Amino acid sequence: MTLKTILTFLNYKLTAYTEHDVHSPFVYNFYTELIKNKHPYNDFELLGKLREELGVSSKTIEVTDLGAGSKKLSGVKRSIRQIAKHGIAQKKQAEFLYRLVNKFNPKTLVELGTSLGLTSLYFSKAIPKSTLYTIEGCPNLFNFSKKLFQRQEAKNIISLNGNFNSELPALLSKIDSLDFLYIDGNHAYEPTMAYFKMALQKKNASTIIVFDDIYWSNEMERAWKEICANTEVTLSLDLFYFGIIFFRPEQKNKEHFVLKF
Ligand SMILES: C[S@@+](CC[C@H](N)C(=O)[O-])C[C@H]1O[C@@H](n2cnc3c(N)ncnc32)[C@H](O)[C@@H]1O
């Protein structure tokens, strides 16, 4: 962590709101049901076991990174254990994402960045009747995750191998509407803004977009600020690890909250 990230995190900790500080009923419910509520779902046990299994695997994989890289992982050859510990959404974040989609029940979901496929399985299990499209650029990670999906009989996951830059527009042209997008790869300004603008073309009133690692770099911070300021975004939530946006038309005045996660 750089000094700047530490200061940003401290500032976040000191200024973030809890349910007592928000007046919006929507955000109050969001906080109490999804962040404060620690009640486990049955699926968490199996997903936790899978996480443990990946977390001790010494198997290595050759990674092709089409994105902005990783601060904690370097080199082409990486162990599954390292990726599971440093390259994917951790337990708390993944369980939050499970609760989030379970509450809003999006029908069509897109994940940019499959990696090992573990977070895809949280989505898949949270809403088995929905369809999750997950895109991964690295062929070896794509194959690894595909095997994991087959092993878990996750029939509602359609995994795609290719660069987000070409796969996302191709996918969006095929689907009627995008209900949920999780952007978890290529954390740089230009691509993040490009994916956001592509998603705007297929959004609906209840679409939710989650941006991972909004404080990963100055570029990501800049992208996040611009996204929040976009006039189509009616509500933005800053959870430090995630930035989440909504387009709710019933929200007449644009609002932004920093919430303690
Ligand atoms: C942070 S990991 C995804 C973690 C995963 N969502 C999870 O929580 O389990 C990001 C992934 O995005 C992939 N990626 C980055 N940039 C890409 C691009 N431009 N096109 C395709 N894949 C990309 C990387 O190969 C990496 O596996």
The ligand as a Tripos MOL2 file, in Angstrom:
@<TRIPOS>MOLECULE
LIG
   27    29     1     0     0
SMALL
NO_CHARGES

@<TRIPOS>ATOM
      1 C1         -9.1550   -9.1340  -10.4310 C.3       1 LIG1
      2 S1         -9.1930  -10.4470  -11.5720 S.3       1 LIG1
      3 C2        -10.8820  -10.9500  -11.5290 C.3       1 LIG1
      4 C3        -11.2880  -11.5980  -10.2470 C.3       1 LIG1
      5 C4        -12.6560  -12.2280  -10.2420 C.3       1 LIG1
      6 N1        -13.6830  -11.3060  -10.6400 N.3       1 LIG1
      7 C5        -12.9720  -12.7420   -8.8620 C.2       1 LIG1
      8 O1        -13.2380  -11.9410   -7.9630 O.co2     1 LIG1
      9 O2        -12.9470  -13.9720   -8.6680 O.co2     1 LIG1
     10 C6         -9.1060   -9.6080  -13.0950 C.3       1 LIG1
     11 C7         -9.0750  -10.5090  -14.3130 C.3       1 LIG1
     12 O3         -9.3280   -9.7240  -15.4680 O.3       1 LIG1
     13 C8         -8.5650  -10.2110  -16.5410 C.3       1 LIG1
     14 N2         -8.3920   -9.0810  -17.4650 N.ar      1 LIG1
     15 C9         -7.7970   -7.8840  -17.2010 C.ar      1 LIG1
     16 N3         -7.8740   -7.0800  -18.2700 N.ar      1 LIG1
     17 C10        -8.5000   -7.7630  -19.2460 C.ar      1 LIG1
     18 C11        -8.9240   -7.4400  -20.5740 C.ar      1 LIG1
     19 N4         -8.6510   -6.2630  -21.1320 N.pl3     1 LIG1
     20 N5         -9.5970   -8.3860  -21.2530 N.ar      1 LIG1
     21 C12        -9.8690   -9.5840  -20.7090 C.ar      1 LIG1
     22 N6         -9.5080   -9.9460  -19.4560 N.ar      1 LIG1
     23 C13        -8.8400   -9.0430  -18.7350 C.ar      1 LIG1
     24 C14        -7.2690  -10.6830  -15.9230 C.3       1 LIG1
     25 O4         -6.6800  -11.6900  -16.7090 O.3       1 LIG1
     26 C15        -7.7260  -11.1770  -14.5400 C.3       1 LIG1
     27 O5         -7.8900  -12.5590  -14.5180 O.3       1 LIG1
@<TRIPOS>BOND
     1     1     2 1
     2     2     3 1
     3     2    10 1
     4     3     4 1
     5     4     5 1
     6     5     6 1
     7     5     7 1
     8     7     8 2
     9     7     9 1
    10    10    11 1
    11    11    12 1
    12    11    26 1
    13    12    13 1
    14    13    14 1
    15    13    24 1
    16    14    15 ar
    17    14    23 ar
    18    15    16 ar
    19    16    17 ar
    20    17    18 ar
    21    17    23 ar
    22    18    19 1
    23    18    20 ar
    24    20    21 ar
    25    21    22 ar
    26    22    23 ar
    27    24    25 1
    28    24    26 1
    29    26    27 1
@<TRIPOS>SUBSTRUCTURE
     1 LIG1         1 GROUP 0 **** ****
